[in-house]
Amino acid sequence: MAMRSAGQAWQAKAACRGPQSAAFFPPVHPERKDERIERETRAKQICAGCVVREECLDYAIKIREPHGIWGGLNEAERKQLLEARAG
């Protein structure tokens, strides 16, 4: 994750910090659909127990983060959430 300001201090408490952080973003090489699903499932499992999940999701939506798992949602799921909120 990027450097954080005082408004993003939640990142220090994120469960995704450390070696497991690779599961949250696609690899630099192409991945098969089953590999993506497995990687995203691992990331979402980590998110499920995270104490700052809501802050993370709010941040990703606020900045319209186009990549990775944030707050337990992937890119498409965050887009659907935004569309539902726009109503």
N, CA, C and O of each residue as an XYZ file, in Angstrom:
348
protein
N       0.840     -1.184      0.000
C       0.000      0.000      0.000
C       0.880      1.240      0.000
O       2.031      1.198      0.436
N       0.341      2.317     -0.482
C       1.092      3.555     -0.581
C       1.336      4.159      0.796
O       0.743      3.741      1.790
N       2.227      5.156      0.834
C       2.456      5.862      2.091
C       1.137      6.452      2.565
O       0.294      6.850      1.761
N       0.973      6.504      3.866
C      -0.305      6.963      4.384
C      -0.171      8.302      5.082
O       0.866      8.614      5.667
N      -1.226      9.080      5.013
C      -1.296     10.331      5.746
C      -2.049     10.056      7.027
O      -2.450      8.920      7.277
N      -2.249     11.080      7.847
C      -2.981     10.914      9.102
C      -4.382     10.366      8.837
O      -4.910      9.612      9.654
N      -4.987     10.732      7.716
C      -6.315     10.256      7.378
C      -6.344      8.803      6.947
O      -7.419      8.228      6.780
N      -5.188      8.205      6.767
C      -5.119      6.816      6.325
C      -4.345      5.951      7.332
O      -3.756      4.939      6.954
N      -4.347      6.342      8.587
C      -3.639      5.595      9.625
C      -4.197      4.183      9.787
O      -3.526      3.305     10.330
N      -5.421      3.965      9.316
C      -6.030      2.641      9.384
C      -5.181      1.589      8.682
O      -5.227      0.411      9.035
N      -4.407      2.014      7.692
C      -3.616      1.060      6.917
C      -2.612      0.307      7.777
O      -2.267     -0.833      7.466
N      -2.140      0.924      8.851
C      -1.187      0.258      9.731
C      -1.821     -0.932     10.446
O      -1.111     -1.836     10.886
N      -3.138     -0.943     10.564
C      -3.860     -2.026     11.247
C      -4.395     -3.074     10.275
O      -5.011     -4.049     10.706
N      -4.176     -2.896      8.992
C      -4.757     -3.769      7.972
C      -4.181     -5.182      8.036
O      -2.972     -5.370      8.177
N      -5.062     -6.161      7.931
C      -4.665     -7.570      7.958
C      -3.873     -7.969      6.718
O      -3.200     -9.000      6.720
N      -3.946     -7.167      5.664
C      -3.271     -7.507      4.408
C      -1.790     -7.136      4.399
O      -1.081     -7.437      3.438
N      -1.325     -6.494      5.445
C       0.088     -6.112      5.490
C       0.956     -7.362      5.604
O       0.565     -8.349      6.227
N       2.113     -7.310      5.008
C       3.041     -8.432      5.110
C       3.068     -9.296      3.870
O       2.599     -8.884      2.809
N       3.617    -10.501      3.998
C       3.825    -11.351      2.822
C       2.546    -11.757      2.106
O       2.577    -12.016      0.903
N       1.433    -11.819      2.805
C       0.175    -12.211      2.167
C      -0.388    -11.117      1.261
O      -1.377    -11.352      0.568
N       0.209     -9.949      1.251
C      -0.304     -8.837      0.448
C      -0.313     -9.143     -1.053
O      -1.059     -8.511     -1.801
N       0.493    -10.088     -1.498
C       0.522    -10.447     -2.920
C      -0.818    -10.984     -3.407
O      -1.118    -10.895     -4.598
N      -1.622    -11.534     -2.515
C      -2.917    -12.088     -2.906
C      -3.914    -11.005     -3.301
O      -4.927    -11.304     -3.933
N      -3.648     -9.775     -2.944
C      -4.617     -8.703     -3.137
C      -4.559     -8.034     -4.509
O      -5.461     -7.280     -4.875
N      -3.504     -8.308     -5.261
C      -3.343     -7.687     -6.578
C      -2.918     -8.735     -7.588
O      -2.229     -9.692     -7.236
N      -3.323     -8.567     -8.845
C      -2.934     -9.540     -9.871
C      -1.419     -9.568    -10.058
O      -0.751     -8.550     -9.876
N      -0.879    -10.719    -10.419
C       0.564    -10.813    -10.673
C       0.921    -10.077    -11.966
O       0.045     -9.711    -12.749
N       2.204     -9.871    -12.172
C       2.652     -9.186    -13.386
C       2.512    -10.071    -14.621
O       2.437     -9.567    -15.741
N       2.476    -11.390    -14.421
C       2.271    -12.318    -15.539
C       0.782    -12.637    -15.650
O       0.050    -12.517    -14.668
N       0.334    -13.038    -16.821
C      -1.088    -13.391    -16.981
C      -1.477    -14.532    -16.039
O      -0.700    -15.462    -15.821
N      -2.683    -14.450    -15.486
C      -3.150    -15.536    -14.627
C      -4.430    -16.119    -15.216
O      -5.255    -15.407    -15.788
N      -4.570    -17.430    -15.059
C      -5.780    -18.095    -15.525
C      -6.944    -17.711    -14.617
O      -6.745    -17.254    -13.492
N      -8.154    -17.901    -15.119
C      -9.353    -17.541    -14.356
C      -9.387    -18.278    -13.018
O      -9.704    -17.675    -11.993
N      -9.068    -19.563    -13.016
C      -9.093    -20.320    -11.759
C      -8.042    -19.818    -10.776
O      -8.271    -19.835     -9.567
N      -6.898    -19.372    -11.277
C      -5.861    -18.804    -10.415
C      -6.336    -17.482     -9.814
O      -6.106    -17.218     -8.634
N      -6.995    -16.654    -10.618
C      -7.528    -15.372    -10.132
C      -8.564    -15.601     -9.046
O      -8.553    -14.942     -8.006
N      -9.463    -16.548     -9.303
C     -10.511    -16.838     -8.323
C      -9.897    -17.316     -7.008
O     -10.317    -16.892     -5.931
N      -8.916    -18.188     -7.098
C      -8.250    -18.694     -5.890
C      -7.532    -17.570     -5.141
O      -7.626    -17.481     -3.917
N      -6.816    -16.712     -5.875
C      -6.094    -15.594     -5.261
C      -7.072    -14.631     -4.588
O      -6.852    -14.201     -3.455
N      -8.150    -14.297     -5.294
C      -9.131    -13.373     -4.736
C      -9.837    -13.976     -3.521
O     -10.146    -13.262     -2.567
N     -10.090    -15.264     -3.549
C     -10.721    -15.933     -2.402
C      -9.817    -15.851     -1.178
O     -10.288    -15.575     -0.075
N      -8.502    -16.093     -1.369
C      -7.546    -15.967     -0.261
C      -7.564    -14.548      0.298
O      -7.605    -14.358      1.514
N      -7.533    -13.555     -0.583
C      -7.531    -12.163     -0.144
C      -8.813    -11.823      0.618
O      -8.766    -11.160      1.654
N      -9.938    -12.270      0.111
C     -11.221    -11.975      0.759
C     -11.322    -12.654      2.121
O     -11.955    -12.117      3.030
N     -10.710    -13.823      2.274
C     -10.687    -14.491      3.573
C      -9.892    -13.677      4.582
O     -10.274    -13.583      5.748
N      -8.795    -13.094      4.140
C      -8.000    -12.230      5.012
C      -8.820    -10.992      5.375
O      -8.837    -10.578      6.534
N      -9.494    -10.405      4.399
C     -10.327     -9.221      4.642
C     -11.447     -9.503      5.645
O     -11.793     -8.644      6.457
N     -12.003    -10.694      5.583
C     -13.160    -11.025      6.418
C     -12.882    -10.813      7.901
O     -13.789    -10.446      8.648
N     -11.659    -11.034      8.337
C     -11.322    -10.864      9.737
C     -10.601     -9.565     10.051
O     -10.098     -9.393     11.161
N     -10.543     -8.662      9.105
C      -9.778     -7.426      9.274
C     -10.570     -6.383     10.060
O     -11.756     -6.171      9.807
N      -9.905     -5.737     11.012
C     -10.567     -4.737     11.858
C     -10.795     -3.403     11.137
O     -11.561     -2.565     11.614
N     -10.141     -3.206     10.007
C     -10.303     -1.930      9.286
C     -10.918     -2.143      7.903
O     -10.705     -1.343      6.992
N     -11.669     -3.207      7.757
C     -12.263     -3.533      6.452
C     -13.121     -2.391      5.912
O     -13.008     -2.040      4.737
N     -13.964     -1.815      6.738
C     -14.845     -0.729      6.279
C     -14.050      0.491      5.833
O     -14.350      1.084      4.797
N     -13.038      0.867      6.607
C     -12.207      2.016      6.233
C     -11.499      1.765      4.906
O     -11.380      2.666      4.075
N     -11.034      0.542      4.717
C     -10.345      0.161      3.489
C     -11.280      0.272      2.288
O     -10.920      0.856      1.265
N     -12.472     -0.287      2.417
C     -13.438     -0.227      1.324
C     -13.834      1.217      1.035
O     -13.911      1.619     -0.126
N     -14.085      1.995      2.079
C     -14.438      3.412      1.886
C     -13.337      4.151      1.140
O     -13.613      4.957      0.252
N     -12.081      3.873      1.505
C     -10.940      4.513      0.857
C     -10.884      4.138     -0.627
O     -10.727      5.009     -1.482
N     -11.011      2.853     -0.930
C     -10.940      2.394     -2.321
C     -12.054      3.005     -3.158
O     -11.840      3.370     -4.314
N     -13.226      3.114     -2.581
C     -14.346      3.714     -3.313
C     -14.115      5.217     -3.497
O     -14.377      5.769     -4.566
N     -13.631      5.858     -2.458
C     -13.388      7.305     -2.525
C     -12.394      7.661     -3.632
O     -12.601      8.620     -4.375
N     -11.315      6.880     -3.735
C     -10.294      7.194     -4.749
C     -10.547      6.461     -6.058
O      -9.784      6.597     -7.015
N     -11.641      5.671     -6.091
C     -11.990      4.872     -7.269
C     -10.825      3.992     -7.711
O     -10.430      3.982     -8.877
N     -10.289      3.255     -6.742
C      -9.172      2.336     -6.981
C      -9.570      1.303     -8.038
O     -10.536      0.564     -7.849
N      -8.827      1.248     -9.153
C      -9.214      0.345    -10.242
C      -8.639     -1.072    -10.142
O      -8.956     -1.917    -10.978
N      -7.807     -1.346     -9.145
C      -7.130     -2.640     -9.086
C      -7.197     -3.250     -7.696
O      -7.237     -2.536     -6.694
N      -7.208     -4.560     -7.644
C      -7.022     -5.287     -6.406
C      -8.260     -5.479     -5.554
O      -9.354     -5.015     -5.875
N      -8.040     -6.184     -4.451
C      -9.070     -6.442     -3.452
C      -8.902     -5.394     -2.355
O      -7.830     -5.262     -1.764
N      -9.960     -4.664     -2.098
C      -9.961     -3.638     -1.047
C     -11.249     -3.802     -0.253
O     -12.334     -3.827     -0.834
N     -11.144     -3.911      1.047
C     -12.336     -4.045      1.873
C     -13.162     -5.275      1.544
O     -14.370     -5.300      1.779
N     -12.519     -6.285      1.007
C     -13.201     -7.534      0.701
C     -13.883     -7.578     -0.656
O     -14.552     -8.560     -0.975
N     -13.726     -6.528     -1.465
C     -14.358     -6.507     -2.785
C     -13.322     -6.337     -3.880
O     -12.328     -5.632     -3.707
N     -13.563     -6.991     -5.013
C     -12.678     -6.808     -6.166
C     -13.157     -5.610     -6.992
O     -14.110     -4.928     -6.614
N     -12.501     -5.367     -8.102
C     -12.808     -4.195     -8.924
C     -14.263     -4.180     -9.384
O     -14.954     -3.169     -9.260
N     -14.716     -5.304     -9.911
C     -16.083     -5.383    -10.437
C     -17.114     -5.211     -9.325
O     -18.138     -4.556     -9.519
N     -16.844     -5.795     -8.168
C     -17.776     -5.680     -7.042
C     -17.857     -4.246     -6.514
O     -18.929     -3.777     -6.131
N     -16.716     -3.557     -6.496
C     -16.733     -2.141     -6.069
C     -17.503     -1.290     -7.078
O     -18.228     -0.372     -6.694
N     -17.347     -1.592     -8.353
C     -18.074     -0.858     -9.388
C     -19.570     -1.070     -9.226
O     -20.341     -0.115     -9.325
N     -19.997     -2.306     -8.977
C     -21.413     -2.609     -8.746
C     -21.941     -1.857     -7.524
O     -23.058     -1.341     -7.542
N     -21.137     -1.797     -6.470
C     -21.537     -1.094     -5.257
C     -21.739      0.390     -5.540
O     -22.717      0.989     -5.092
N     -20.805      0.980     -6.288
C     -20.936      2.395     -6.655
C     -22.189      2.645     -7.483
O     -22.898      3.627     -7.263
N     -22.459      1.762     -8.427
C     -23.642      1.911     -9.275
C     -24.924      1.781     -8.450
O     -25.890      2.511     -8.677
N     -24.929      0.854     -7.497
C     -26.106      0.673     -6.639
C     -26.330      1.896     -5.749
O     -27.470      2.297     -5.514
N     -25.250      2.482     -5.261
C     -25.367      3.679     -4.421
C     -25.865      4.867     -5.233
O     -26.601      5.714     -4.726
N     -25.458      4.920     -6.498
C     -25.872      6.025     -7.375
C     -27.341      5.904     -7.745
O     -28.002      6.893     -8.062
N     -27.841      4.673     -7.698
C     -29.177      4.332     -7.831
C     -30.056      4.499     -8.916
O     -31.224      4.120     -8.829
